Structures are given as C-alpha cells and as structure tokens.
C-alpha cells in the first residue's frame, strides 16, 4: 500500500509524507512487506527459509543472502598470472 501510494504520489493521509511519519507498528509491517517482496524476486533455491524471514535476526538474513547470492565482487573479478619474462 505504501509503495503504491508513494509511486502514484497519492498520500495515504496528508500528514504522512515519509514512512517515518507512520506509527512504528504500521511502518514495520510496510517495511517487512517490502523485504518479503524483494526476497520473492530471488529464485526458489536462493530464498531463505520462511522461519528465517519472519523470526531470524537481520544479521542472519544478511548472511544467508550473501551466501546464496555470493559476493558480487568475486564474481566480477578476473585474475591473470604474468611472468616477468613475458613482459618485454
């Protein structure tokens, strides 16, 4: 609901301009929904278990995602071995 309201630029309430203006319980649900939507974009084999999504600590979830997706830096890096004799 928040993302639709923000995208269409139709306020839920004129007093609410940012998600931080919403009471904590409602903003938590909105943020959690956004997180679940983002995780559902991963392929099924890379998604964390439901228990981790709903009851896990943020550090555990972040670690799961890093392991599942892999370190982007290492996927994009290429190493070459060059002998000094080849330079010339």
C-alpha positions in Angstrom: 0.0 0.0 0.0 2.8 2.4 0.9 4.7 1.7 -2.3 1.6 2.2 -4.4 0.8 5.4 -2.6 4.3 6.7 -3.0 4.6 5.7 -6.7 1.3 7.3 -7.6 2.1 10.3 -5.3 -1.3 9.9 -3.7 -0.9 10.4 0.1 -2.5 7.9 2.4 -3.1 10.8 4.7 -2.0 14.4 4.1 0.0 14.4 7.3 2.1 11.4 6.2 4.9 12.3 3.8 7.5 9.8 4.8 7.3 6.3 6.1 8.9 7.6 9.3 5.7 9.6 9.9 3.7 6.4 10.3 3.4 4.7 13.8 6.1 2.1 14.3 3.8 -0.9 14.1 2.4 0.1 10.8 5.8 1.2 9.3 7.2 -2.2 10.5 4.6 -4.1 8.5 5.2 -1.9 5.5 9.0 -2.5 5.6 8.6 -6.2 6.3 6.3 -6.5 3.3 8.8 -4.7 1.1 11.5 -7.0 2.3 9.4 -10.1 1.6 8.6 -8.8 -1.9 12.3 -8.3 -2.6 13.2 -11.8 -1.3 10.5 -13.3 -3.5 12.3 -12.0 -6.6 15.1 -14.5 -5.8 15.0 -17.9 -7.4 13.4 -20.5 -5.1 16.8 -22.2 -4.4 18.3 -18.9 -3.2 15.4 -17.8 -1.0 15.9 -18.0 2.7 13.6 -20.3 4.7 10.3 -18.8 5.9 11.4 -19.1 9.5 14.5 -17.1 8.9 12.5 -14.4 7.1 9.9 -14.0 9.9 11.8 -14.8 13.0 15.5 -14.5 12.1 17.8 -11.6 13.1 18.8 -9.2 10.4 22.4 -10.4 10.6 21.3 -14.0 10.0 19.2 -13.0 7.0 22.0 -10.8 5.6 24.5 -13.7 6.0 22.0 -16.1 4.2 21.6 -13.7 1.3 25.4 -13.2 1.0 26.0 -16.9 0.9 23.1 -17.6 -1.5 23.8 -14.8 -4.0 27.6 -14.8 -3.5 29.9 -12.0 -3.2 29.4 -9.8 -6.3 32.9 -8.6 -6.1 34.4 -12.0 -6.5 32.0 -12.9 -9.4 33.2 -9.9 -11.4 36.9 -10.1 -10.7 39.4 -11.7 -13.0 43.0 -12.6 -12.1 45.9 -13.0 -14.5 49.3 -14.5 -13.8 52.1 -12.8 -15.7 55.7 -14.0 -15.8 58.3 -11.2 -15.9 59.8 -13.0 -18.9 56.6 -12.4 -20.9 56.9 -8.7 -20.5 59.1 -7.2 -22.9 
